[in-house]
Amino acid sequence: MENCIFCDIASKILPKEFLYEDNELMAFTDIKPLAPVHILIVPKEHIASINSLKESHKNLIGNMFLLAKEMAKDYEISEGYKITFNTGRKGGQLIDHLHLHLMGGWKEDQ
């Protein structure tokens, strides 16, 4: 998709250091983190938002959640973390490309 920063990252037009990458997903740190650990898990296929999902995306979404679980373990936040999808501007979505926010690492008193 033209003018999509995540598509440009997926196609290597824009350089980005990946924490994880396979043929369908990429993961990297959020540039404006809201938590000590704030990772974005992004499909390489352009999907504008949850509202654009199709039946054919079931495995992709499942894989996003499984990767989030594994990354939470790898980044030692598996005892407590948040997973968020923002949908539409009114839902806080700033980039029109589906992405999962994995956030954690807060101290217990926060």
C-alpha positions, 0 to 999 in steps of 0.5 A: 500500500502506498504511503504506509510506513509499516508496508515500507518497513516490511518491504525494506524501503525504510530500515528498521531493526526487527526483534522478530521476522518471518514470512508473515509477521515482523516485530519491533519496538514502538518509537513512542513507548508507553511501557518499559517493554512496548513491542509492535507485532505487525503483519507484512500484508497490508490490513488497514484495521480489525475492521478489514479482517477476513475469514482468511486472516484467522491463522494470521491473527492466531499467530500474532497472539502466539508470537506475543506470548513468546515475546512476553516470555523472551522479554521477561514480562510473561507475569503481566502484560497488555495486548492492544489493538487500536481500531480507527482514529476514535480508537487511537489507531494512528497508522492505518495498518493492523498492529498489535501492541505488546506492553509490559515491564511495569513495576508492581507499584506502578 
